[in-house]
Amino acid sequence: MSNRKSDQKLLTIIFSQPLIMILVLLLSILAILSLRESDRKANLVKENLVNNQKNVAKLRDEVKNKKELLISSQNDLYKEKIQRNELLQQRPGEMVLQVALPNKESQTSDQQKTISRQEQWQSNWQAWWKLIAD
């Protein structure tokens, strides 16, 4: 019992000193700030882990697609398609004809030229009308 009373007296003496209280308060604040910083870093690590897992999944899909492309490119029909369409090779006795399909962009640009010519004619006509009427 006396040991307990002496401990209580010692604690009251220690905590009654303002300098010691300030020191305890500063140490508590530093501990709290350190814990916050550790929590922030842990959250960043978790976010990086999630992002890296997503990137790994994307890369695995790309690898899978590339493997499928490799397998399909080793197919004889694919090789023949490349030889005929892109390299314009032919078998003996065959004749290769290459037909160009009309481009939609060129059709729209022709329509725009037609519209701009009509607008130009109307503006010329209006200019002449102003000149004659005024």
KAFENZI-V546660 format. One record per residue. N is the residue number from 0. RES is the residue in one letter. PSI is psi in whole degrees, -180 to 180 (* if undefined). NEAR is the number of other ideal C-beta (glycine too) atoms within 8 Angstrom. D_LAST is the distance of its C-alpha to the last C-alpha in Angstrom with 1 decimal. Layout:
n/res/psi/near/d_last
N/RES/PSI/NEAR/D_LAST
N/RES/PSI/NEAR/D_LAST
This chain:
n/res/psi/near/d_last
0/M/-41/4/121.3
1/S/-33/5/121.7
2/N/-38/6/119.5
3/R/-41/7/116.7
4/K/-37/8/117.1
5/S/-36/8/117.0
6/D/-40/8/113.8
7/Q/-39/8/112.2
8/K/-42/8/113.4
9/L/-42/8/112.0
10/L/-42/8/108.6
11/T/-37/8/108.4
12/I/-43/8/109.3
13/I/-47/8/106.6
14/F/-8/8/103.8
15/S/-12/5/104.7
16/Q/124/8/103.7
17/P/-35/5/100.0
18/L/-41/6/99.7
19/I/-40/9/100.8
20/M/-41/9/98.4
21/I/-41/8/95.5
22/L/-44/8/96.6
23/V/-42/8/96.8
24/L/-45/8/93.4
25/L/-42/8/91.8
26/L/-38/8/93.5
27/S/-43/8/92.3
28/I/-44/8/88.7
29/L/-40/8/88.9
30/A/-41/8/90.4
31/I/-45/8/87.5
32/L/-39/8/84.9
33/S/-42/8/86.6
34/L/-40/8/86.7
35/R/-45/8/82.9
36/E/-41/8/82.2
37/S/-40/8/84.4
38/D/-41/8/82.7
39/R/-45/8/79.2
40/K/-38/8/80.4
41/A/-39/8/82.0
42/N/-40/8/78.8
43/L/-41/8/76.9
44/V/-40/8/79.5
45/K/-43/8/79.2
46/E/-43/8/75.4
47/N/-38/8/75.9
48/L/-44/8/78.4
49/V/-45/8/76.1
50/N/-41/8/73.3
51/N/-36/8/75.7
52/Q/-39/8/77.0
53/K/-43/8/73.5
54/N/-39/8/72.9
55/V/-41/8/76.2
56/A/-43/8/75.3
57/K/-44/8/71.9
58/L/-36/8/73.7
59/R/-41/8/76.3
60/D/-42/8/73.6
61/E/-43/8/72.1
62/V/-43/8/75.5
63/K/-45/8/76.1
64/N/-41/8/72.8
65/K/-38/8/73.6
66/K/-42/8/77.0
67/E/-41/8/75.6
68/L/-40/8/73.1
69/L/-44/8/76.0
70/I/-43/8/78.1
71/S/-31/8/75.3
72/S/-19/8/74.5
73/Q/-5/7/78.1
74/N/140/8/77.8
75/D/-37/5/78.0
76/L/-38/6/75.0
77/Y/-42/10/72.8
78/K/-42/10/74.0
79/E/-40/8/73.3
80/K/-45/8/69.8
81/I/-45/9/69.1
82/Q/-41/9/70.6
83/R/-46/11/68.6
84/N/-44/7/65.2
85/E/-36/6/64.9
86/L/-8/7/67.3
87/L/38/8/66.6
88/Q/157/6/70.3
89/Q/160/8/71.8
90/R/160/4/75.2
91/P/132/4/76.9
92/G/-1/3/75.5
93/E/154/6/72.3
94/M/130/4/68.8
95/V/124/8/66.2
96/L/132/4/62.7
97/Q/121/5/60.0
98/V/129/4/56.9
99/A/131/4/53.8
100/L/146/4/52.2
101/P/144/6/48.4
102/N/130/6/47.0
103/K/-31/6/44.9
104/E/-39/6/43.0
105/S/-34/8/41.8
106/Q/-42/9/40.6
107/T/-36/8/38.6
108/S/-35/8/37.0
109/D/-41/8/36.0
110/Q/-39/8/34.4
111/Q/-38/8/32.5
112/K/-41/8/31.3
113/T/-44/8/30.1
114/I/-43/8/28.2
115/S/-33/8/26.6
116/R/-40/8/25.5
117/Q/-43/8/23.9
118/E/-39/8/22.1
119/Q/-41/8/21.0
120/W/-42/8/19.8
121/Q/-40/8/17.8
122/S/-37/8/16.2
123/N/-43/8/15.4
124/W/-44/8/14.0
125/Q/-38/8/11.7
126/A/-42/8/10.6
127/W/-41/8/10.0
128/W/-43/8/8.1
129/K/-39/8/5.7
130/L/-43/7/5.7
131/I/-46/6/5.7
132/A/-32/5/3.8
133/D/*/4/0.0
